[in-house]
Amino acid sequence: MFEIKPFWQNYIDGAWVDGGAGRIDVTDPATGNVIAQHALADAVDVDRAVMAARRVHLSGVLTDMRPIKRGRMVQAMGRFLKEHRERLAYLLSREQGKPIWESEIEIDGAALYFEYYGNQASTVEGRSIPLGSGYFDFTHYEPFGVSAQIIPWNYPLEMTARSLSAALATGNAVVIKTPEMTPLTNYIFAEAAEHVGFPKGTVNVLCGLGSDAGAALSAHPMVNQIVFTGSVPTGIAIASAAAKNVVPCVLELGGKSAAIVHSDADLEAFETDLRWGIYFNAGQVCSAMSRVIVHESRHAELIERAVKVASDLTVAPGETLKDMAQGMGSMVSHGQRDRALNMVKEAQDQGATLATGGSAPNNAGAFLNPTVMDVTPDMTIARDEVFGPVLSVMKFTQDDEAIKIANSTDYGLVSGVFTTDLDRANRAAQKLRAGQVFVNEWYAGGVETPFGGYGKSGYGREKGREALWNYVQTKNIAMKIGK
Ligand code: NAD
């Protein structure tokens, strides 16, 4: 148990400051109680942060530095996070609702990004292009300059770490707009940047309303690149603002990801995939396994196993849940919980069968009991993102039909296929319209593997070496040499 200070400031140009838009309450969703207030930035604060980052960029201090040195600083930021793991985990669970053990996983994951991209800093190499005698031509990569990063509330630490580490490794300065509901833990990135010696103005961290600070940041003419993780409507608003300044974006948006479970799949092992796939972070994961499309011969068994997985989970305040066996925390807010509950009710009205859950425990927290629904592909719940612990199970007869159902939403973030037949897995992997396909393990992959969506799930890729190219632009230098 740690004390939570009552008021938290923004970090602009190396100083902790109040916000021009006042303050916002931060609520513990497990109790509904306000645990702190955070400064709210306005457009003036945003401008100061962007101009500070621009000053750092134009000074050349980040680009003049040998990349291996910059990489070491990025790695040291990850170690700094780990040094504060216990306190951060407590804070994250209190502001977001997730169990302590999940917060620890998130912090370790965040630290891993700094380790991975710190390592990559010196590997961003250009190439030489033969032009015949008399010329020497080569490419090299330069940072965009000011990278604006707009963060969602479901993984505030990991999402920031993912883009911040890659942006710094490639020599950008950064302005982070933290989420209104979970802004507290992001303070660590300001402290880490200062601790490892990045000049003031390199990393700016501010909380503000999306419609105010978020909009001002995405429309700021001195921002050179934007990374956004969040919902589709906000992604469209940000990309539209960026387009007016001809600024590139990476959009990581929502999903309605499906696992296809064939008749030959190991359903006992699949219980673990269900546990992680839909009940991790109470289902508030963009790449959650929110749909299972199971062969009709195993449909009844799968529902039975899913109900068992769901009913075995205790739902309790995150700060009391120290290990995985203990269960699932609350959702991030009562608003999100009620939205999910309404979607369950609407599905029932459309003819879906509630196998378990679909209700809220009788307490003050934003809890939703782990839910399993038997649905058909035409229902709204089979297409729209719930962003909660709600599994939709459908059945199929022919392999092609399963792929058609899986591909039938506007999204395309991830998908999975569960079978012991390699040919069948390979065929599905080729045909599934998603940025990542898991075979026989949901969430297989890691910081090393590119992640991002098809369709309305967004564009650009985060994670892996592929993501580095989001943060740099190519310069070609063509030299006439000799006579
Ligand atoms: P959201 O779009 O409401 O908010 C995300 C961020 O955008 C917040 O910081 C918010 O303040 C800001 N914002 C809101 N309006 C803005 C505007 N007009 N201009 C600029 N910024 C604005 O999303 P959310 O509710 O926080 O997150 C849930 C959604 O995010 C889900 O749909 C989920 O699937 C998606 N998500 C995707 C990923 C991914 O990696 N693909 C990860 C996490 C969440």
Residues whose N, C-alpha, C, O or C-beta is under 5 A from the ligand:
A	BS01	NAD	I150 I151 P152 W153 N154 K177 T178 P179 E180 G208 L209 G210 S211 G214 A215 S218 T229 G230 S231 T234 A237 E252 L253 G254 G255 C286
